[in-house]
């Protein structure tokens, strides 16, 4: 029983990496604004990896730093506008703008 419990904990830890579970790729700003931080971070990691190019990153820690900054940018943007403006600005489009404004390297 103890072996099963330890295995379950280890399996769960690996399944819940920060970059897993992002579902906001086609979300509008309202969906982004209401989403969990974990979902935002995973999605921002995907956006960043595509924009920068995964081969141009030295580690997942470097990607995570970019993703954290992107979440902050999108949260600040969507937090500063109303519902109508959020719905008119898809997360993918707004993330591209944030990455350009923050000077992310582009592949």
C-alpha positions as CSV (number, residue, x, y, z in Angstrom):
1,X,0.0,0.0,0.0
2,X,2.8,2.4,0.8
3,X,4.5,1.7,-2.5
4,X,1.3,2.5,-4.4
5,X,0.9,5.8,-2.5
6,X,4.4,6.9,-3.2
7,X,4.1,6.0,-6.9
8,X,0.8,8.0,-7.1
9,X,2.4,11.1,-5.6
10,X,5.4,10.8,-8.0
11,X,3.2,10.2,-11.0
12,X,1.0,13.2,-10.1
13,X,4.0,15.5,-9.7
14,X,5.4,14.6,-13.1
15,X,1.9,15.0,-14.8
16,X,1.6,18.5,-13.4
17,X,4.6,20.3,-14.9
18,X,4.0,24.0,-15.3
19,X,3.9,23.8,-19.1
20,X,1.1,21.2,-19.2
21,X,-2.6,21.9,-19.5
22,X,-2.7,25.2,-21.4
23,X,-6.1,25.6,-23.1
24,X,-6.3,29.3,-23.9
25,X,-4.7,29.3,-27.4
26,X,-8.0,30.4,-29.0
27,X,-9.4,32.2,-26.0
28,X,-10.7,35.8,-26.0
29,X,-9.6,38.2,-23.4
30,X,-12.5,37.4,-21.1
31,X,-11.7,33.7,-21.1
32,X,-8.0,34.6,-20.4
33,X,-9.0,37.0,-17.6
34,X,-11.1,34.3,-15.8
35,X,-8.7,31.4,-16.3
36,X,-6.5,29.9,-13.6
37,X,-2.9,31.0,-13.3
38,X,-1.7,27.5,-14.1
39,X,-3.7,27.5,-17.4
40,X,-2.4,31.0,-18.3
41,X,1.2,30.0,-17.5
42,X,1.1,26.8,-19.6
43,X,-0.6,28.7,-22.5
44,X,1.9,31.6,-22.3
45,X,4.7,29.0,-22.4
46,X,3.3,27.7,-25.7
47,X,2.9,31.2,-27.1
48,X,6.5,32.1,-26.1
49,X,8.0,28.8,-27.4
50,X,6.4,29.3,-30.8
51,X,7.3,33.0,-31.0
52,X,10.9,32.6,-29.8
53,X,11.5,29.2,-31.3
54,X,12.1,26.2,-28.9
55,X,15.6,25.7,-30.4
56,X,16.5,29.2,-29.4
57,X,15.9,28.6,-25.7
58,X,18.6,27.2,-23.4
59,X,16.2,25.5,-20.9
60,X,12.7,25.2,-19.7
61,X,13.5,27.6,-16.9
62,X,14.3,30.2,-19.5
63,X,11.0,29.5,-21.2
64,X,9.2,29.7,-17.9
65,X,10.7,33.2,-17.2
66,X,9.3,34.4,-20.6
67,X,5.9,32.8,-19.9
68,X,5.7,34.5,-16.5
69,X,6.4,37.9,-18.0
70,X,3.8,37.2,-20.7
71,X,1.1,36.3,-18.2
72,X,1.9,39.5,-16.3
73,X,1.6,41.6,-19.5
74,X,-1.7,40.0,-20.6
75,X,-3.2,40.2,-17.1
76,X,-2.3,43.9,-16.9
77,X,-3.7,44.5,-20.4
78,X,-7.0,42.7,-19.8
79,X,-7.3,44.0,-16.3
80,X,-7.2,47.6,-17.6
81,X,-10.0,47.3,-20.2
82,X,-13.7,46.5,-20.0
83,X,-15.6,43.3,-21.0
84,X,-16.2,44.4,-24.6
85,X,-12.6,45.3,-25.2
86,X,-11.5,42.0,-23.7
87,X,-13.8,40.0,-25.9
88,X,-12.5,41.9,-29.0
89,X,-8.9,41.0,-28.3
90,X,-8.0,37.3,-28.6
91,X,-5.2,36.1,-26.3
92,X,-3.0,34.9,-29.1
93,X,-3.1,38.3,-30.8
94,X,-2.6,40.2,-27.6
95,X,0.3,37.9,-26.6
96,X,2.1,38.6,-29.9
97,X,1.8,42.4,-29.1
98,X,3.1,41.9,-25.6
99,X,6.0,39.8,-26.9
100,X,6.9,42.5,-29.4
101,X,6.6,45.3,-26.9
102,X,8.7,43.4,-24.3
103,X,11.4,42.7,-26.9
104,X,11.2,38.9,-27.0
105,X,13.7,37.4,-29.5
106,X,11.9,36.1,-32.6
107,X,12.9,33.0,-34.4
